[in-house]
Amino acid sequence: TQVATEDTSNMLRLRISDEGPSDLRDVIEGGRVFHGKPDEATLEEDLYSQIGKPVSPEALLVPLKVEGRSVALIYGDFGSQAASPIEGDALEILASQAGMAFELALLRRRKGSG
């Protein structure tokens, strides 16, 4: 499985191991939000080497779904700040709305090219 950041001017691709349990893979395949401490060597080796390791290991992983499948993974952490409560439900709703906007754009593109 590959994951890329949404910013295409500085795309970051992560390879997620197919062996053993994986919070990242569970979010992508299951389409569910994860909030907690992800147990991922991928984050340590690839992501944190690019963006820096956060003070708190707590992170939020939100799948962006289009037509029922995860097409992107939104990652968030607290950076240099201590962890604090988040509105996970609100972020999940926002990601759902973004997915619907992508679906609408895809539908319009298909309709215009057909």
trRosetta pair geometry for C-beta under 8 A, 3 or more apart (Angstrom, degrees):
i j d omega theta_ij theta_ji phi_ij phi_ji
1 15 7.5 134 75 -157 52 50
1 16 4.4 -20 70 50 104 115
1 18 7.4 133 -2 -79 87 81
1 24 7.7 176 96 123 135 105
1 25 5.9 148 24 -108 155 88
1 28 6.1 131 -173 92 148 162
2 13 5.4 -16 -168 -164 110 102
2 14 6.9 148 -157 70 56 48
2 15 6.1 -27 -101 -96 73 60
2 16 7.6 -166 -85 8 24 85
3 13 7.0 146 73 -153 46 50
3 14 4.5 -14 56 53 99 102
3 16 6.6 65 -12 -32 109 112
3 24 6.8 -89 -35 -178 150 125
3 28 7.2 -121 -83 -79 108 136
3 72 7.8 99 -154 -152 79 48
3 73 5.0 -31 -144 29 124 125
4 11 5.2 -13 -165 -163 113 100
4 12 6.5 152 -149 71 57 47
4 13 5.1 -20 -91 -92 85 69
4 14 7.7 -175 -75 14 38 72
4 72 7.4 -68 68 -123 73 85
5 10 7.0 -20 76 97 138 78
5 11 6.0 -174 52 -139 86 45
5 12 4.6 50 -8 35 113 95
6 72 6.0 48 -77 -159 92 148
6 74 7.7 5 -26 -96 124 78
7 10 5.2 0 116 49 116 86
7 11 7.1 -160 93 -75 62 49
8 11 5.4 6 -141 -62 46 104
12 46 7.3 139 174 158 107 101
12 47 7.1 97 148 -109 142 65
12 50 5.7 141 -117 123 140 177
14 24 7.7 -91 115 -170 135 161
14 42 5.2 83 -178 177 117 118
14 46 4.9 145 -116 105 90 151
14 47 6.3 -6 -86 -54 135 93
15 42 7.0 -151 76 -121 49 116
15 46 7.6 149 28 -57 68 158
16 22 5.8 106 179 -179 111 153
16 24 5.0 -141 -115 97 135 128
16 25 5.3 163 147 -62 141 92
16 28 7.6 -180 23 10 166 146
16 40 7.9 -49 -127 -144 90 119
16 42 5.7 -31 -103 -65 63 161
17 20 6.6 14 111 45 126 96
17 22 6.4 178 66 -78 81 134
17 41 7.4 37 -12 52 130 112
17 42 7.1 -152 -7 -52 85 109
18 25 7.8 120 -113 -101 46 152
21 26 7.6 7 -171 -42 81 120
21 39 7.5 35 101 77 105 122
22 25 3.7 62 88 15 121 110
22 26 6.3 176 92 -14 62 82
22 40 6.7 68 -148 -103 79 96
23 26 5.5 -54 -147 36 32 115
23 27 6.5 33 155 -20 65 103
23 34 5.5 124 -180 -162 106 165
23 36 7.9 -134 -135 71 148 104
23 38 4.2 -142 70 -136 148 89
23 39 6.2 118 -15 36 117 68
23 40 6.1 -98 43 -49 101 109
23 61 6.7 140 141 18 103 155
24 27 5.9 -56 -153 33 30 109
24 28 6.4 22 154 -13 65 109
24 38 6.7 65 -48 -163 79 138
24 40 5.7 68 -19 -102 114 145
24 42 6.4 -46 0 59 157 144
24 43 7.9 174 -54 -47 127 96
24 61 6.6 -139 -108 -141 59 156
24 73 6.9 30 -156 -154 88 167
25 28 5.7 -58 -145 42 33 109
25 29 5.7 14 164 -4 71 114
26 29 6.3 -61 -131 49 23 97
26 30 5.2 -3 176 7 64 125
26 32 7.4 -41 144 54 88 102
26 34 7.0 92 89 -68 108 132
27 30 6.5 -57 -114 53 15 93
27 31 7.6 85 176 -84 46 9
27 32 6.4 -110 -125 70 57 59
27 33 7.2 34 -133 -128 104 18
27 34 4.9 -85 -78 -9 117 117
27 61 4.5 -80 -92 126 169 124
27 62 7.7 -102 -170 -95 128 7
27 63 5.3 177 159 -49 86 102
27 70 7.4 120 131 -120 69 162
27 73 6.3 87 110 -129 125 116
28 31 7.8 5 169 -66 19 48
28 63 6.1 151 -105 -105 39 119
28 70 4.6 -157 -155 87 59 152
28 73 6.1 -55 -80 -71 92 120
29 70 7.3 -86 -58 20 20 132
31 63 5.1 -116 -137 74 50 154
31 65 5.5 36 -139 -76 114 134
31 68 8.0 -56 -88 -176 156 51
31 69 7.7 -117 -79 -139 118 29
31 70 5.6 -161 -94 -54 75 103
32 63 7.3 48 32 11 18 121
33 60 7.2 -15 -173 -168 100 87
33 61 6.9 161 -159 84 52 60
33 62 5.2 -2 -115 -107 92 72
33 63 7.4 -130 -77 14 53 77
33 88 5.9 146 133 -176 147 105
33 91 7.1 120 -128 94 144 104
33 92 4.9 -86 -39 -88 143 109
33 95 7.7 153 -82 32 108 151
34 38 6.7 75 130 -82 138 100
34 59 7.8 21 109 97 98 85
34 60 7.2 161 88 -155 60 41
34 61 4.2 7 53 51 105 106
35 58 7.5 20 177 -174 71 96
35 59 7.7 -149 -139 97 46 41
35 60 5.1 -2 -105 -108 81 78
35 61 7.8 -157 -67 26 43 65
35 86 6.8 -152 -138 60 136 125
35 88 5.1 -77 -42 -99 150 135
36 58 6.4 -77 -164 -134 22 77
36 59 7.5 -20 74 52 33 62
37 57 4.5 35 -129 119 103 112
37 58 5.9 -59 -72 -89 70 51
37 59 7.2 90 -119 16 33 83
38 43 6.1 112 92 -26 121 149
38 57 7.9 -145 39 165 59 90
38 59 5.5 -42 0 54 108 125
38 61 6.6 76 -70 -30 135 131
40 43 4.3 86 89 -2 111 101
40 44 7.1 178 105 -3 66 82
41 44 5.5 -57 -155 40 44 113
41 45 5.7 27 155 -10 77 114
42 45 6.3 -65 -137 46 24 100
42 46 5.5 -26 -177 26 65 118
42 47 6.9 55 134 -8 74 103
43 46 7.2 -69 -114 54 13 79
43 47 4.7 -39 -143 44 55 124
43 48 5.8 60 154 -23 71 102
43 59 7.7 -141 -130 -20 153 166
44 47 7.9 34 -1 49 14 84
44 48 5.6 -23 -133 31 30 131
44 49 8.0 55 150 -33 42 89
44 53 7.6 20 -125 -99 63 115
45 48 7.8 73 23 43 15 92
45 49 6.5 -17 166 -16 32 125
46 49 6.2 -69 -150 31 13 110
46 50 7.0 -1 159 -9 55 112
47 50 6.0 -73 -161 38 30 105
47 51 6.2 -25 167 23 72 111
47 75 7.1 -79 -149 135 148 170
48 51 6.5 -74 -124 59 32 78
48 52 6.4 -39 -165 132 69 13
48 53 4.3 35 -161 -79 128 73
48 54 7.8 -106 -115 -3 105 65
52 79 7.7 48 91 -143 117 74
54 57 7.1 155 78 -91 102 26
54 58 7.9 -91 106 55 140 57
54 59 7.3 150 28 -78 149 93
54 77 4.0 -123 -48 140 157 136
54 78 5.6 106 -171 59 131 66
54 79 5.5 -83 -120 -90 93 13
54 80 7.4 -126 -146 -56 63 31
55 78 6.6 -68 51 94 93 104
55 79 7.2 24 5 117 91 36
55 80 5.6 79 -27 -150 117 34
55 81 6.7 -167 37 65 131 20
55 82 6.5 -70 105 -85 133 46
56 77 7.0 -176 76 -177 85 97
56 78 4.9 26 40 45 119 129
56 81 7.7 -36 2 97 114 57
56 82 6.0 94 -49 -155 123 42
56 83 3.8 170 -175 -41 170 99
58 77 6.9 143 92 -141 56 81
58 78 6.7 36 73 -6 98 116
58 83 4.3 58 40 -109 140 142
59 75 6.5 -16 -179 -165 121 85
59 76 6.6 154 -164 82 72 47
59 77 4.5 -39 -106 -86 84 91
60 74 7.8 -20 115 111 94 90
60 75 7.3 146 81 -160 61 39
60 76 4.3 -9 57 61 106 100
60 77 7.4 -176 18 -74 72 44
60 86 6.4 -83 -66 95 140 168
60 88 6.9 -161 -129 -109 120 88
60 91 6.7 8 169 112 145 166
61 73 6.0 -16 -165 -174 92 107
61 74 7.3 147 -160 77 40 56
61 75 5.9 -6 -105 -104 70 69
62 73 7.3 144 72 -164 43 56
62 74 4.2 -20 64 61 98 108
62 76 7.5 19 2 4 108 108
62 91 5.7 -115 -82 143 151 109
62 92 6.5 -152 -134 -94 112 57
62 95 4.6 -151 159 -66 122 154
63 70 4.1 -66 -163 -119 122 117
63 72 7.5 141 -162 81 53 49
63 73 5.9 -32 -104 -106 58 69
63 74 7.6 -158 -76 17 9 81
63 95 7.0 108 80 162 43 142
64 70 6.8 98 62 -152 46 69
64 71 5.9 -64 96 62 91 81
64 72 4.1 -1 46 62 122 96
64 73 7.2 -143 10 -73 84 21
64 74 6.1 90 -40 -27 102 100
64 95 5.5 -124 -96 -164 66 96
64 98 5.9 -57 -136 101 109 118
64 99 5.4 177 -174 -76 67 90
64 102 7.3 84 161 -5 111 151
65 68 6.4 -10 175 -146 116 9
65 69 6.3 163 -148 81 83 18
65 70 5.4 -50 -91 -87 74 51
65 71 6.9 122 -130 5 26 83
65 95 7.7 73 12 144 78 100
65 96 7.5 -3 45 -113 103 59
65 99 4.6 17 69 -131 61 151
66 69 6.8 -32 66 63 61 70
66 71 4.8 -1 21 -8 111 137
66 99 5.4 -153 -72 -158 58 84
66 102 4.7 -76 -97 106 122 125
66 103 5.4 176 -148 -68 80 79
66 106 6.7 103 -176 -15 127 149
67 103 6.1 144 -51 -112 71 105
67 106 7.5 -77 -36 84 116 158
70 73 6.9 35 173 -70 122 79
71 102 7.3 -153 56 142 147 160
74 91 8.0 -150 99 175 139 111
74 95 6.3 -138 16 -103 140 119
76 91 7.9 -106 20 -145 149 152
78 81 4.6 -105 167 74 99 88
78 82 6.7 -47 143 111 150 15
78 83 5.1 -149 -21 -91 155 54
78 84 7.0 126 -115 13 134 77
81 84 7.3 -39 138 -8 118 108
86 91 7.0 -1 155 -16 115 134
87 90 3.9 10 135 24 118 121
87 91 6.3 137 97 -19 74 86
88 91 5.7 -59 -148 38 33 110
88 92 6.2 35 154 -22 68 105
89 92 5.6 -53 -148 34 32 113
89 93 6.5 33 152 -18 64 104
90 93 5.7 -53 -151 36 33 112
90 94 6.4 36 150 -20 65 106
91 94 5.4 -51 -146 37 34 115
91 95 6.3 36 153 -19 66 103
92 95 5.7 -51 -147 36 31 111
92 96 6.4 35 150 -22 62 105
93 96 5.5 -52 -150 34 32 115
93 97 6.4 34 152 -19 65 104
94 97 5.7 -53 -150 36 32 112
94 98 6.4 33 151 -19 64 104
95 98 5.5 -51 -147 36 34 113
95 99 6.4 39 151 -22 64 103
96 99 5.6 -51 -151 33 31 114
96 100 6.6 32 150 -18 63 103
97 100 5.7 -52 -150 34 34 112
97 101 6.5 37 150 -21 64 102
98 101 5.5 -51 -150 33 35 114
98 102 6.6 37 150 -18 65 102
99 102 5.7 -52 -151 35 34 112
99 103 6.4 36 150 -20 65 104
100 103 5.4 -50 -147 35 35 115
100 104 6.4 38 153 -20 66 102
101 104 5.7 -51 -149 34 32 112
101 105 6.5 32 152 -17 63 105
102 105 5.7 -55 -148 38 32 111
102 106 6.2 34 152 -20 66 106
103 106 5.6 -54 -146 37 31 113
103 107 6.3 34 154 -21 65 105
104 107 5.6 -52 -147 36 31 113
104 108 6.4 30 154 -17 64 105
105 108 5.8 -54 -147 38 31 111
105 109 6.3 33 153 -20 64 106
106 109 5.6 -53 -147 36 31 112
106 110 6.3 31 154 -18 65 106
107 110 5.8 -54 -147 37 30 111
107 111 6.2 28 155 -17 64 109
108 111 5.7 -55 -143 40 30 111
108 112 6.1 28 157 -17 64 110
109 112 5.9 -59 -145 39 27 109
109 113 6.3 10 161 -6 64 112
110 113 6.3 -67 -143 44 25 98
110 114 6.0 22 161 -26 64 120
111 114 6.0 -62 -139 32 24 111
